[in-house]
Amino acid sequence: MIHQKEPVITIDGASGTGKGTVSQLLAKRLGWKFLDSGALYRVLALAAQKHSVALDNEKALEVLAEHLDVQFIAQESTASQIILEGEDVTETIRTEKMGNAASIVAALSGVRAALLSRQRAFREAPGLVADGRDMGTVVFPDAELKIFLTASPEERALRRYNQLKERGISVTLGDLIEELRERDKRDKERAVAPLKPAEDAISVNTDHLSIEQVVERILFEIKQKKAFPATLTPAIEFAGTWIAE
């Protein structure tokens, strides 16, 4: 008897394209599991900081990744609570500092290899929505549907600016644009699993779309796929704002 793997939808894209916001909402609408792969790299970067491991020490980071003591606890109305070594780090890993550090450690082949099986373990019934940068190219190359989100640096920076402003954090829009461009360059040029759309991915530009419009576009693509049951698109209302990681 041939084992049928649980279906996977991958949503990749650069920082600030809205993939996290869209992926979480899509997973809830489908009633599927959700993987925020970027959170794993952020958690690893934080663990490295806690254990005084340099971000260019690939061997030490690989060992740290293999033994990472992290838990993702699903929440009813919000993103998962993330526990690192018994400490709630849900908010801590979302800082600009951790985001940039995550981008650095994610470029290391040993680190990516160490986290690969942990990411694939999220593939559970009834299905998985996986958010990241190489979900469709490396982690789940057999995914039934692959989406690649794009947006201009200016639009992504503005989303992040508004998000930080709401938190009372003072930043300049120009600095955010420059940081995003640097991170894009690093992610696209890294030797291992560079940021790029899979050959069979569907690209969606989110510059002038609302969150709900992007989700509806993906639901439309799901309906076109005969591999998905027709019952996977319950209609619910959503009101929210972009979360630009």
C-alpha positions in Angstrom: 0.0 0.0 0.0 1.4 3.4 -1.0 1.6 5.9 1.8 0.1 9.3 0.8 1.9 12.1 2.4 -0.1 14.9 4.0 -0.6 17.9 1.6 1.7 20.9 1.9 1.3 24.5 0.7 4.6 26.5 0.8 4.6 30.3 1.0 8.1 31.8 0.4 9.3 35.3 0.0 11.6 38.0 1.3 11.3 39.7 4.7 8.3 41.9 4.9 6.3 40.4 2.0 3.6 39.3 4.3 4.2 35.6 4.1 3.9 35.1 7.9 0.6 37.0 8.2 -0.9 35.3 5.1 0.4 31.8 6.1 -1.1 31.9 9.6 -4.5 33.1 8.3 -4.5 30.5 5.5 -3.6 27.7 8.0 -6.5 28.7 10.2 -9.0 28.9 7.3 -8.0 25.4 6.2 -7.7 24.0 9.7 -4.1 22.9 8.9 -0.8 22.9 10.8 1.5 25.9 10.4 5.3 26.1 10.2 7.0 29.4 10.7 10.5 28.3 9.6 12.0 31.8 10.1 11.2 31.5 13.8 13.5 28.5 14.1 16.4 30.5 12.8 15.5 33.4 15.1 15.3 31.0 18.0 18.7 29.6 17.1 20.2 33.1 16.9 18.9 33.9 20.3 20.2 30.6 21.7 23.6 31.4 20.3 23.5 34.8 22.0 22.5 33.1 25.3 25.3 30.6 25.1 27.9 33.0 23.8 28.3 31.2 20.4 29.6 33.4 17.6 27.3 33.7 14.6 30.2 32.6 12.3 31.0 29.5 14.3 29.3 27.0 12.1 30.2 23.8 14.0 29.1 25.2 17.3 25.8 26.5 15.8 25.2 23.1 14.1 25.5 21.3 17.5 23.2 24.0 19.1 20.7 23.5 16.3 20.6 19.7 16.7 19.9 20.0 20.4 17.7 23.1 20.3 15.3 23.0 23.3 12.4 24.8 21.7 8.6 24.3 21.9 5.9 25.9 19.7 2.6 26.0 21.6 -0.4 26.6 19.4 -2.7 29.5 20.5 -6.3 29.9 19.7 -6.3 33.5 18.5 -2.7 34.5 18.1 0.6 33.1 16.7 2.2 30.2 18.5 3.9 30.8 21.8 7.6 30.0 21.5 9.4 28.6 24.5 13.3 28.4 24.4 14.8 26.4 27.3 11.8 27.0 29.4 11.6 30.8 28.7 8.9 32.5 26.6 10.8 34.2 23.8 7.8 34.9 21.5 8.4 38.6 21.5 12.1 38.6 22.0 12.9 36.8 18.7 10.9 39.4 16.7 13.3 42.2 17.1 15.3 43.6 14.2 18.5 42.4 15.9 17.3 38.8 16.0 16.0 39.0 12.4 19.4 40.1 11.1 21.2 37.5 13.2 18.8 34.8 11.9 19.7 35.8 8.3 23.4 35.3 9.1 23.0 31.9 10.7 20.6 30.8 8.0 23.3 31.2 5.4 25.4 28.3 7.0 24.9 24.9 5.3 25.5 23.0 8.5 22.8 24.9 10.3 20.3 24.4 7.5 21.0 20.7 7.4 20.6 20.4 11.2 17.2 22.1 11.1 15.9 20.3 8.0 14.4 17.2 9.6 12.9 19.4 12.4 11.1 21.4 9.8 9.8 18.4 7.8 8.5 16.9 11.0 5.8 19.6 11.0 4.1 17.8 8.1 1.1 16.3 9.8 -2.5 15.6 9.0 -4.7 17.2 7.8 -2.0 19.3 6.0 0.6 22.0 6.4 1.1 25.6 5.4 4.9 26.3 5.5 6.2 29.8 5.5 9.9 30.6 4.8 12.4 31.3 2.1 13.2 27.8 0.8 10.1 25.9 1.7 9.2 25.2 -1.9 12.7 24.7 -3.2 14.4 22.7 -0.5 12.3 21.7 2.5 9.1 20.6 0.7 10.0 20.3 -3.1 7.0 18.0 -3.5 4.5 20.5 -2.1 1.1 20.4 -3.9 1.0 24.2 -4.2 3.9 26.7 -4.0 3.4 30.4 -3.6 6.1 33.1 -3.8 5.2 36.5 -2.4 6.9 39.7 -3.6 6.7 43.4 -2.6 8.9 46.4 -3.1 11.5 47.3 -0.4 9.6 50.6 0.1 6.3 48.9 0.8 7.8 46.3 3.0 9.7 48.9 5.0 6.5 50.9 5.4 4.7 47.9 6.9 7.5 47.3 9.3 7.7 51.0 10.2 3.9 51.1 11.0 4.3 47.9 13.0 7.1 49.2 15.1 5.5 52.6 15.6 2.4 50.9 17.0 4.7 49.2 19.6 6.2 52.6 20.5 9.6 51.8 18.9 11.3 54.8 17.2 12.8 54.0 13.7 13.4 55.8 10.5 11.9 54.6 7.2 15.1 55.1 5.3 17.1 52.9 7.7 14.5 50.1 7.4 14.6 50.3 3.6 18.4 50.0 3.6 18.3 47.1 6.1 15.8 45.2 3.9 17.9 45.7 0.8 21.0 44.4 2.6 19.1 41.4 4.0 17.6 40.7 0.5 21.1 40.7 -1.0 22.4 38.3 1.7 19.5 35.9 1.3 19.6 35.9 -2.5 23.4 35.5 -2.7 24.0 32.9 0.0 25.6 29.7 -1.4 23.0 27.3 0.3 19.3 27.5 -0.4 19.2 31.1 -1.7 16.0 33.0 -1.7 14.3 32.3 -5.1 11.0 31.0 -6.3 10.6 27.3 -7.1 10.3 26.7 -10.8 6.6 25.7 -10.4 5.8 28.5 -7.9 3.1 31.0 -8.4 4.3 34.6 -7.8 2.0 37.1 -6.1 2.9 40.7 -5.7 1.4 42.1 -2.5 2.2 45.8 -2.9 -1.4 46.9 -3.5 -3.3 44.0 -2.0 -4.9 43.6 1.4 -4.2 40.5 3.5 -7.6 39.1 2.7 -7.1 39.6 -1.0 -3.8 37.7 -0.9 -5.4 34.8 1.0 -8.4 34.8 -1.4 -5.9 34.6 -4.3 -4.2 31.5 -2.7 -7.6 29.9 -2.0 -8.5 30.4 -5.7 -5.3 28.5 -6.6 -6.2 25.8 -4.1 -9.5 25.3 -5.9 -7.7 24.8 -9.2 -5.7 22.0 -7.8 -7.4 18.6 -8.1 -5.1 17.2 -5.4 -7.0 19.2 -2.8 -10.5 18.2 -1.5 -13.1 20.8 -2.4 -14.0 21.3 1.3 -10.8 23.2 2.1 -12.1 26.7 1.6 -14.4 27.7 4.4 -15.4 31.4 4.1 -14.7 33.4 7.2 -14.3 37.2 7.8 -10.9 38.6 8.7 -9.7 42.1 9.6 -6.1 42.7 10.4 -2.9 44.5 9.5 0.3 43.3 7.8 3.0 41.9 10.1 6.3 42.5 8.5 9.0 40.4 10.0 
